[in-house]
């Protein structure tokens, strides 16, 4: 070790304690057994790589992942929208596009006729 490090160690009890703690940690790590990833880890990784290779592109994989992720959310949102539209029609007592969206009949005609 350098002269300045030795001087700092001799002057500071905290640094000596930290040095001893680091040496003990290093010895513990060196004495320990190496960790394992479990049975068949390498085979599972290779199988997963081959499964990814079977896809046409990584973009397709990305969009398939998004589809799987958001499909339940989209189904729930569509169900909620249909329930709200049904409640609107039941409250108005008529089955129409205006009743479904809780809009006056005149506004529906304006929306459908005028270009954006």
MMTF fields as JSON, N, C-alpha, C and O atoms, coordinates in Angstrom:
{
  "mmtfVersion": "1.0.0",
  "mmtfProducer": "UNKNOWN",
  "numBonds": 463,
  "numAtoms": 464,
  "numGroups": 116,
  "numChains": 1,
  "numModels": 1,
  "chainsPerModel": [1],
  "groupsPerChain": [116],
  "chainIdList": ["A"],
  "bondAtomList": [4, 2, 8, 6, 12, 10, 16, 14, 20, 18, 24, 22, 28, 26, 32, 30, 36, 34, 40, 38, 44, 42, 48, 46, 52, 50, 56, 54, 60, 58, 64, 62, 68, 66, 72, 70, 76, 74, 80, 78, 84, 82, 88, 86, 92, 90, 96, 94, 100, 98, 104, 102, 108, 106, 112, 110, 116, 114, 120, 118, 124, 122, 128, 126, 132, 130, 136, 134, 140, 138, 144, 142, 148, 146, 152, 150, 156, 154, 160, 158, 164, 162, 168, 166, 172, 170, 176, 174, 180, 178, 184, 182, 188, 186, 192, 190, 196, 194, 200, 198, 204, 202, 208, 206, 212, 210, 216, 214, 220, 218, 224, 222, 228, 226, 232, 230, 236, 234, 240, 238, 244, 242, 248, 246, 252, 250, 256, 254, 260, 258, 264, 262, 268, 266, 272, 270, 276, 274, 280, 278, 284, 282, 288, 286, 292, 290, 296, 294, 300, 298, 304, 302, 308, 306, 312, 310, 316, 314, 320, 318, 324, 322, 328, 326, 332, 330, 336, 334, 340, 338, 344, 342, 348, 346, 352, 350, 356, 354, 360, 358, 364, 362, 368, 366, 372, 370, 376, 374, 380, 378, 384, 382, 388, 386, 392, 390, 396, 394, 400, 398, 404, 402, 408, 406, 412, 410, 416, 414, 420, 418, 424, 422, 428, 426, 432, 430, 436, 434, 440, 438, 444, 442, 448, 446, 452, 450, 456, 454, 460, 458],
  "bondOrderList": [1, 1, 1, 1, 1, 1, 1, 1, 1, 1, 1, 1, 1, 1, 1, 1, 1, 1, 1, 1, 1, 1, 1, 1, 1, 1, 1, 1, 1, 1, 1, 1, 1, 1, 1, 1, 1, 1, 1, 1, 1, 1, 1, 1, 1, 1, 1, 1, 1, 1, 1, 1, 1, 1, 1, 1, 1, 1, 1, 1, 1, 1, 1, 1, 1, 1, 1, 1, 1, 1, 1, 1, 1, 1, 1, 1, 1, 1, 1, 1, 1, 1, 1, 1, 1, 1, 1, 1, 1, 1, 1, 1, 1, 1, 1, 1, 1, 1, 1, 1, 1, 1, 1, 1, 1, 1, 1, 1, 1, 1, 1, 1, 1, 1, 1],
  "groupList": [{"groupName": "UNK", "atomNameList": ["N", "CA", "C", "O"], "elementList": ["N", "C", "C", "O"], "formalChargeList": [0, 0, 0, 0], "bondAtomList": [1, 0, 2, 1, 3, 2], "bondOrderList": [1, 1, 2], "singleLetterCode": "X", "chemCompType": "L-PEPTIDE LINKING"}],
  "groupTypeList": [0, 0, 0, 0, 0, 0, 0, 0, 0, 0, 0, 0, 0, 0, 0, 0, 0, 0, 0, 0, 0, 0, 0, 0, 0, 0, 0, 0, 0, 0, 0, 0, 0, 0, 0, 0, 0, 0, 0, 0, 0, 0, 0, 0, 0, 0, 0, 0, 0, 0, 0, 0, 0, 0, 0, 0, 0, 0, 0, 0, 0, 0, 0, 0, 0, 0, 0, 0, 0, 0, 0, 0, 0, 0, 0, 0, 0, 0, 0, 0, 0, 0, 0, 0, 0, 0, 0, 0, 0, 0, 0, 0, 0, 0, 0, 0, 0, 0, 0, 0, 0, 0, 0, 0, 0, 0, 0, 0, 0, 0, 0, 0, 0, 0, 0, 0],
  "groupIdList": [1, 2, 3, 4, 5, 6, 7, 8, 9, 10, 11, 12, 13, 14, 15, 16, 17, 18, 19, 20, 21, 22, 23, 24, 25, 26, 27, 28, 29, 30, 31, 32, 33, 34, 35, 36, 37, 38, 39, 40, 41, 42, 43, 44, 45, 46, 47, 48, 49, 50, 51, 52, 53, 54, 55, 56, 57, 58, 59, 60, 61, 62, 63, 64, 65, 66, 67, 68, 69, 70, 71, 72, 73, 74, 75, 76, 77, 78, 79, 80, 81, 82, 83, 84, 85, 86, 87, 88, 89, 90, 91, 92, 93, 94, 95, 96, 97, 98, 99, 100, 101, 102, 103, 104, 105, 106, 107, 108, 109, 110, 111, 112, 113, 114, 115, 116],
  "secStructList": [7, 7, 2, 2, 2, 2, 2, 2, 2, 2, 2, 7, 2, 2, 2, 2, 2, 2, 2, 2, 2, 2, 2, 2, 2, 2, 2, 2, 2, 2, 2, 1, 7, 7, 7, 7, 7, 7, 6, 6, 2, 2, 2, 2, 2, 2, 2, 2, 2, 2, 2, 2, 2, 2, 1, 1, 7, 2, 2, 2, 2, 2, 2, 2, 2, 2, 2, 2, 2, 2, 2, 2, 2, 2, 2, 2, 2, 2, 2, 2, 2, 2, 2, 2, 2, 2, 2, 2, 2, 2, 2, 2, 6, 1, 7, 1, 2, 2, 2, 2, 6, 6, 7, 7, 2, 2, 2, 2, 2, 2, 2, 2, 2, 1, 7, 7],
  "xCoordList": [0.836, 0.0, 0.874, 2.037, 0.287, 1.021, 1.22, 0.526, 2.173, 2.504, 1.326, 1.078, 0.59, -0.544, -1.676, -2.375, -1.854, -2.89, -2.52, -3.366, -1.261, -0.818, -0.964, -1.373, -0.637, -0.77, -2.235, -2.571, -3.123, -4.555, -5.085, -5.91, -4.611, -5.04, -4.558, -5.291, -3.336, -2.818, -3.511, -3.599, -4.002, -4.654, -6.136, -6.694, -6.777, -8.24, -8.667, -8.373, -9.358, -9.911, -11.01, -11.137, -11.8, -12.885, -12.334, -12.891, -11.252, -10.655, -10.1, -10.23, -9.477, -8.958, -10.105, -9.993, -11.205, -12.367, -12.946, -13.341, -12.999, -13.516, -12.6, -13.074, -11.284, -10.321, -10.517, -10.553, -10.643, -10.847, -12.153, -12.218, -13.186, -14.478, -14.364, -14.904, -13.674, -13.5, -12.654, -12.947, -11.608, -10.781, -11.6, -11.502, -12.409, -13.256, -14.261, -14.515, -14.835, -15.791, -15.101, -15.653, -13.906, -13.156, -12.848, -12.977, -12.441, -12.14, -13.388, -13.331, -14.505, -15.765, -16.164, -16.576, -16.041, -16.39, -15.442, -15.874, -14.163, -13.189, -13.411, -13.183, -13.852, -14.045, -15.367, -15.521, -16.307, -17.624, -17.614, -16.712, -18.637, -18.763, -19.398, -20.196, -19.047, -19.645, -21.141, -21.586, -21.898, -23.337, -23.686, -22.889, -24.874, -25.334, -26.643, -27.348, -26.951, -28.186, -29.292, -30.376, -29.048, -30.062, -29.911, -29.128, -30.691, -30.628, -31.133, -32.094, -30.485, -30.863, -30.891, -31.609, -30.143, -30.147, -29.655, -30.297, -28.522, -27.949, -28.9, -29.071, -29.517, -30.444, -31.652, -32.118, -32.156, -33.308, -32.94, -33.738, -31.74, -31.3, -31.209, -31.677, -30.608, -30.472, -31.848, -32.081, -32.756, -34.111, -34.795, -35.487, -34.595, -35.214, -34.618, -35.334, -33.309, -32.66, -33.18, -33.45, -33.321, -33.852, -35.294, -35.696, -36.069, -37.451, -37.482, -38.337, -36.556, -36.491, -36.034, -36.491, -35.129, -34.665, -35.786, -35.775, -36.761, -37.864, -38.782, -39.465, -38.814, -39.639, -39.018, -37.8, -39.843, -39.337, -38.409, -37.422, -38.709, -37.842, -38.084, -39.064, -37.183, -37.357, -38.535, -39.16, -38.841, -39.995, -41.283, -42.183, -41.375, -42.561, -42.685, -43.783, -41.567, -41.571, -42.057, -42.843, -41.584, -41.979, -43.487, -44.142, -44.04, -45.466, -46.305, -47.403, -45.804, -46.519, -46.549, -47.556, -45.451, -45.403, -46.392, -47.107, -46.434, -47.397, -48.835, -49.691, -49.086, -50.426, -50.837, -51.945, -49.926, -50.237, -50.417, -51.232, -49.668, -49.742, -51.038, -51.679, -51.433, -52.552, -53.889, -54.915, -53.921, -55.185, -56.175, -57.336, -55.772, -56.753, -57.239, -58.406, -56.36, -56.748, -57.74, -58.722, -57.485, -58.384, -59.751, -60.776, -59.777, -61.058, -61.84, -63.049, -61.161, -61.835, -62.338, -63.44, -61.553, -61.967, -63.167, -64.089, -63.163, -64.291, -65.553, -66.639, -65.415, -66.563, -67.109, -68.323, -66.22, -66.657, -67.356, -68.375, -66.822, -67.444, -68.835, -69.773, -68.971, -70.292, -71.272, -72.45, -70.787, -71.664, -72.138, -73.311, -71.246, -71.626, -72.617, -73.587, -72.381, -73.305, -74.68, -75.703, -74.701, -75.972, -76.709, -77.92, -75.981, -76.615, -77.174, -78.263, -76.439, -76.939, -78.234, -79.175, -78.289, -79.508, -80.662, -81.8, -80.388, -81.457, -81.996, -83.201, -81.117, -81.566, -82.432, -83.393, -82.099, -82.882, -84.137, -85.092, -84.13, -85.285, -85.383, -86.462, -84.303, -84.3, -82.988, -81.959, -83.062, -81.876, -81.444, -82.017, -80.422, -79.901, -78.45, -77.961, -77.782, -76.39, -76.291, -75.369, -77.229, -77.231, -77.41, -76.739, -78.304, -78.527, -77.31, -76.966, -76.658, -75.492, -74.374, -73.69, -74.182, -73.11, -73.595, -72.833, -74.85, -75.457, -75.333, -75.014, -75.589, -75.541, -76.926, -77.714, -77.226, -78.487, -78.473, -77.41, -79.62, -79.728, -79.13, -78.543, -79.27, -78.759, -77.235, -76.68, -76.563, -75.101, -74.608, -73.596, -75.288, -74.883, -74.96, -74.052, -76.026, -76.15, -75.04, -74.493, -74.705, -73.634, -72.294, -71.504, -72.036, -70.763, -70.63, -69.557, -71.717, -71.655, -71.594, -71.041, -72.142, -72.197, -70.984, -70.555, -70.42, -69.321, -67.98, -67.692, -67.161, -65.818, -64.967, -65.226, -63.96, -63.136, -62.322, -61.585],
  "yCoordList": [-1.183, 0.0, 1.238, 1.209, 2.313, 3.563, 4.185, 3.859, 5.075, 5.736, 6.537, 6.542, 7.223, 8.042, 7.169, 7.558, 5.983, 5.068, 4.555, 4.506, 4.173, 3.686, 4.764, 4.473, 5.996, 7.097, 7.303, 7.491, 7.266, 7.448, 6.319, 6.552, 5.087, 3.951, 4.092, 3.776, 4.564, 4.702, 5.835, 5.803, 6.832, 7.975, 7.745, 8.387, 6.852, 6.734, 5.328, 4.35, 5.246, 3.974, 3.496, 2.296, 4.421, 4.058, 3.417, 2.431, 3.961, 3.376, 1.988, 1.095, 1.792, 0.459, -0.541, -1.675, -0.123, -1.009, -1.335, -2.473, -0.348, -0.579, -1.514, -2.385, -1.336, -2.223, -3.653, -4.582, -3.838, -5.181, -5.79, -6.983, -4.96, -5.46, -5.895, -6.936, -5.12, -5.468, -6.729, -7.566, -6.863, -8.074, -9.291, -10.339, -9.169, -10.284, -10.645, -11.826, -9.637, -9.898, -10.596, -11.533, -10.149, -10.769, -12.224, -13.089, -12.508, -13.885, -14.756, -15.92, -14.2, -14.951, -15.296, -16.421, -14.33, -14.585, -15.59, -16.432, -15.511, -16.436, -17.85, -18.813, -17.988, -19.317, -19.948, -21.166, -19.153, -19.672, -20.457, -20.326, -21.273, -22.054, -21.181, -20.294, -21.429, -20.627, -20.917, -22.042, -19.896, -20.062, -20.837, -20.924, -21.391, -22.126, -21.517, -20.848, -21.763, -21.258, -22.296, -22.046, -23.43, -24.46, -25.472, -25.301, -26.525, -27.615, -27.145, -26.381, -27.602, -27.362, -25.88, -25.508, -25.028, -23.599, -23.353, -22.642, -23.939, -23.72, -24.224, -23.573, -25.38, -25.925, -25.009, -24.81, -24.452, -23.549, -22.281, -21.774, -21.769, -20.571, -20.862, -20.073, -21.992, -22.364, -22.565, -22.12, -23.222, -23.421, -22.077, -21.895, -21.155, -19.838, -19.088, -18.409, -19.215, -18.579, -19.178, -18.454, -20.5, -21.142, -20.717, -20.544, -20.549, -20.097, -18.685, -18.37, -17.841, -16.488, -16.507, -15.698, -17.432, -17.534, -17.96, -17.625, -18.706, -19.162, -18.018, -18.128, -16.948, -15.803, -15.113, -15.14, -14.505, -13.859, -12.7, -12.491, -11.948, -10.827, -10.448, -10.869, -9.655, -9.202, -8.236, -8.132, -7.534, -6.632, -7.43, -7.014, -8.564, -9.41, -9.891, -9.911, -10.279, -10.717, -9.588, -9.819, -8.363, -7.211, -6.99, -6.796, -7.019, -6.773, -7.92, -7.692, -9.142, -10.254, -10.096, -10.396, -9.627, -9.397, -8.312, -8.455, -7.228, -6.163, -6.666, -6.327, -7.475, -8.021, -8.855, -8.711, -9.736, -10.576, -9.742, -10.079, -8.668, -7.831, -7.027, -6.955, -6.422, -5.492, -6.111, -5.44, -7.354, -7.967, -8.011, -7.65, -8.437, -8.42, -7.01, -6.821, -6.03, -4.649, -4.157, -3.495, -4.48, -4.062, -4.719, -4.075, -5.987, -6.677, -6.036, -5.833, -5.719, -5.085, -3.696, -3.315, -2.937, -1.594, -1.661, -0.854, -2.614, -2.757, -3.156, -2.659, -4.04, -4.451, -3.269, -3.084, -2.475, -1.299, -0.293, 0.283, -0.076, 0.862, 0.384, 1.179, -0.898, -1.437, -1.32, -1.027, -1.548, -1.428, 0.015, 0.252, 0.967, 2.383, 2.77, 3.48, 2.309, 2.621, 2.014, 2.646, 0.793, 0.136, 0.897, 1.103, 1.318, 2.097, 3.415, 3.831, 4.068, 5.313, 5.07, 5.857, 3.987, 3.693, 3.343, 3.732, 2.608, 2.258, 3.496, 3.6, 4.43, 5.651, 6.51, 7.128, 6.551, 7.354, 6.626, 7.255, 5.323, 4.561, 4.395, 4.095, 4.579, 4.399, 3.752, 3.88, 3.057, 2.402, 3.178, 3.033, 4.005, 4.791, 5.146, 4.996, 5.618, 6.032, 7.226, 7.306, 8.14, 9.314, 8.899, 9.43, 7.962, 7.5, 6.751, 6.878, 5.972, 5.205, 6.115, 5.805, 7.248, 8.168, 9.321, 10.246, 9.278, 10.301, 11.692, 12.659, 11.785, 13.062, 13.384, 12.478, 14.662, 15.011, 14.527, 14.46, 14.198, 13.668, 14.632, 14.193, 15.935, 16.921, 16.856, 16.997, 16.642, 16.588, 15.368, 15.455, 14.247, 13.049, 13.312, 12.936, 13.951, 14.274, 15.198, 15.017, 16.176, 17.111, 16.393, 16.629, 15.536, 14.803, 13.894, 13.805, 13.217, 12.268, 12.967, 12.403, 14.171, 14.843, 15.709, 15.785, 16.361, 17.295, 16.565, 15.745, 16.884, 16.288, 16.947, 18.086, 16.238, 16.788, 17.992, 18.555],
  "zCoordList": [0.0, 0.0, 0.0, 0.404, -0.46, -0.529, 0.844, 1.808, 0.902, 2.166, 2.707, 3.913, 1.809, 2.26, 2.799, 3.735, 2.2, 2.68, 4.065, 4.958, 4.246, 5.557, 6.622, 7.746, 6.281, 7.245, 7.609, 8.779, 6.582, 6.85, 7.724, 8.607, 7.481, 8.298, 9.739, 10.675, 9.914, 11.28, 12.028, 13.255, 11.303, 11.942, 12.227, 13.117, 11.499, 11.595, 12.005, 11.318, 13.125, 13.596, 12.637, 12.395, 12.092, 11.166, 9.899, 9.417, 9.352, 8.143, 8.416, 7.579, 9.588, 9.933, 10.051, 9.584, 10.673, 10.805, 9.432, 9.178, 8.552, 7.193, 6.415, 5.686, 6.569, 5.906, 6.392, 5.585, 7.702, 8.258, 7.751, 7.454, 7.656, 7.153, 5.696, 5.322, 4.874, 3.46, 3.29, 2.436, 4.102, 4.034, 4.436, 3.797, 5.489, 5.916, 4.825, 4.583, 4.164, 3.085, 1.916, 1.342, 1.564, 0.474, 0.801, -0.066, 2.038, 2.444, 2.429, 2.034, 2.855, 2.835, 1.409, 1.126, 0.519, -0.882, -1.524, -2.311, -1.197, -1.774, -1.264, -1.995, -0.021, 0.561, 0.141, 0.224, -0.302, -0.65, -1.945, -2.773, -2.096, -3.33, -4.405, -4.101, -5.645, -6.721, -6.838, -6.615, -7.186, -7.337, -8.597, -9.531, -8.608, -9.783, -10.257, -9.502, -11.517, -12.103, -12.09, -12.618, -11.511, -11.44, -12.563, -13.497, -12.431, -13.405, -14.767, -14.86, -15.79, -17.181, -17.549, -18.477, -16.864, -17.179, -18.599, -19.372, -18.936, -20.27, -21.354, -22.385, -21.122, -22.117, -22.305, -23.427, -21.204, -21.311, -22.069, -22.857, -21.836, -22.555, -24.047, -24.868, -24.397, -25.812, -26.439, -27.563, -25.736, -26.264, -26.512, -27.514, -25.601, -25.763, -26.954, -27.689, -27.137, -28.286, -29.583, -30.542, -29.615, -30.822, -31.074, -32.225, -30.017, -30.184, -30.761, -31.588, -30.329, -30.885, -32.334, -33.142, -32.668, -34.049, -34.984, -36.168, -34.447, -35.283, -35.703, -36.721, -34.963, -35.345, -36.552, -36.732, -37.365, -38.579, -38.269, -38.975, -37.232, -36.883, -35.433, -34.819, -34.904, -33.526, -33.422, -32.366, -34.505, -34.504, -34.341, -33.611, -35.012, -34.871, -33.431, -32.874, -32.826, -31.436, -30.529, -29.61, -30.79, -29.987, -30.072, -29.048, -31.282, -31.43, -30.878, -30.37, -30.969, -30.352, -28.836, -28.195, -28.269, -26.824, -26.421, -25.428, -27.191, -26.9, -27.018, -26.201, -28.039, -28.241, -27.031, -26.513, -26.582, -25.426, -24.164, -23.306, -24.048, -22.856, -22.806, -21.757, -23.93, -23.924, -24.319, -24.207, -24.772, -25.153, -23.995, -24.19, -22.796, -21.696, -21.365, -21.022, -21.465, -21.18, -22.229, -21.896, -23.493, -24.567, -24.419, -24.645, -24.045, -23.845, -22.704, -22.815, -21.621, -20.486, -20.863, -20.469, -21.615, -22.031, -22.973, -22.857, -23.902, -24.825, -24.067, -24.363, -23.101, -22.293, -21.498, -21.413, -20.918, -20.157, -21.069, -20.686, -22.267, -23.206, -23.611, -23.667, -23.892, -24.25, -23.089, -23.294, -21.869, -20.703, -20.535, -20.245, -20.712, -20.59, -21.683, -21.418, -22.908, -24.004, -23.735, -23.996, -23.215, -22.904, -21.808, -21.9, -20.766, -19.698, -20.229, -19.833, -21.117, -21.715, -22.48, -22.373, -23.251, -24.019, -23.092, -23.354, -22.003, -21.069, -20.352, -20.122, -19.998, -19.328, -20.243, -19.786, -21.527, -22.476, -22.948, -23.402, -22.84, -23.269, -24.771, -25.283, -25.483, -26.937, -27.359, -26.695, -28.48, -29.016, -30.252, -31.332, -30.067, -31.181, -30.892, -29.772, -31.93, -31.773, -30.829, -30.018, -30.934, -30.055, -28.603, -27.718, -28.351, -26.982, -26.453, -25.278, -27.311, -26.877, -26.403, -25.428, -27.094, -26.729, -25.858, -25.575, -25.432, -24.574, -25.188, -24.496, -26.499, -27.211, -27.75, -28.018, -27.911, -28.569, -30.022, -30.64, -30.558, -31.912, -32.935, -33.924, -32.711, -33.659, -33.764, -34.854, -32.637, -32.66, -33.43, -34.127, -33.324, -34.058, -35.549, -36.291, -35.997, -37.417, -37.877, -38.964, -37.072, -37.421, -37.479, -38.393, -36.532, -36.491, -37.702, -38.298, -38.071, -39.18, -40.535, -41.479, -40.664, -41.955, -42.247, -43.398, -41.247, -41.475, -41.49, -40.618, -42.508, -42.509, -41.426, -41.038, -40.942, -39.853, -40.276, -39.467]
}
